[in-house]
Amino acid sequence: EDQVTQSPEALRLQEGESSSLNCSYTVSGLRGLFWYRQDPGKGPEFLFTLYSAGEEKEKERLKATLTKKESFLHITAPKPEDSATYLCAVVGSYNTDKLIFGTGTRLQVFP
Amino acid sequence: GAVVSQHPSRVICKSGTSVKIECRSLDFQATTMFWYRQFPKQSLMLMATSNEGSKATYEQGVEKDKFLINHASLTLSTLTVTSAHPEDSSFYICSATRFEAFFGQGTRLTVV
């Protein structure tokens, strides 16, 4: 069964304190791994798609990496506006376009 | 990224009435649209998959007669919560996909 596990569940950082969020996955034939950001009371906002092991993508203070078993979202020198829940999701070969979501990491960045 | 518009963002309705939520992909034709429900501090729970011109596919445990989905075109899908009850109060989110999924802003439904 396809499965996604995110850790930690919650993370508190001081502004400027870099860290990483983890997304471990088990899927039959990975077609894509996605990272989203969700603010309270809003729909998820698309961040990245990763397709194959070794791939990396960057956007401002965020960098996503992918191996055959997990993905990391690295946050460099975070700011309070980076506070949100970060969701990881995968699409496998047998699930058409269905996203299998992890439970998310709630990030709080304090000034 | 692509834009998906969801309306209304908030709705309060009386128990027993029906509520319709619209989801539109504004700048691309979506092959598939999905409807989710999200409880506080939890991840998204897939309710149904919607393809233009065909019947929606519902996830196990989701009542298809209560949550009516119509996918009128490649850019519009609607979710109607029929005979709503307080336990249907939740945050409903749609997504439109062309492989990558783009989400609407969500609809906060409160049934009183």
Interface residues (C-beta under 8 A of the other chain):
Chain A: R31 G32 F34 Y36 G41 K42 G43 P44 E45 F46 T49 L87 A89 V91 T96 D97 K98 L99 F101 G102 T103 G104 R106
Chain B: G1 V4 Q6 T31 T32 F34 K41 Q42 S43 L44 L46 T49 F91 I93 C94 S95 T97 F99 E100 A101 F102 F103 G104 Q105 G106 R108
